[in-house]
Amino acid sequence: MPVQHETEVGAARRTLLVAAPFVAGAAAVALAFAALHDALPSKIATHFTADGTATSFSSPGSAVGKYCLIFVVEFVGLLVAAFSIKHRTGGHRSLVVLCWALAAATAYGFIADMQRSTQSSGSHATSLPPYQFAIAVGVGVAAAAISWVLSRRRS
């Protein structure tokens, strides 16, 4: 049975491991925005109820700013969690997997919202089908599984 050595993860590495998924998610959203910019209406939905009905609208530029702010909030919250983990590499691994899952699901949701907005005129009748939430969860689970497998090489 292999022996695992408990090592402390340095502050810079810890920050990088937590930041990378959210930077990647924000970059994916920015690329999607650039690709869809000309097709977006003057107002896009930025908040939905549980049944998928849009309840809040913003200009496309403001919406992307809000999306990036959400990535920052997620990053800060999980960075605090990363620094609360002491002397446990397994805890860091689980946290990094959670970061990738959350960032991937969040990015998918924002990109789906922008893509759906291209099919509307920015009207208050806009809705996001509830199955999009299930797909976002699936994307998050897939990202978690990939990051878990890739991180095994360091365990």
URHUFEN-V317091 format. One record per helix or strand of 2 or more residues. SS is the DSSP state (H for helix, E for strand). FROM is the first residue (numbers start at 1). TO is the last residue. Records with the same first field share a line. If there is no record, write none. Layout:
# URHUFEN-V317091
SS=FROM-TO / FROM-TO
This chain:
# URHUFEN-V317091
H=11-39 / 60-84 / 89-117 / 131-154
E=44-48 / 53-58
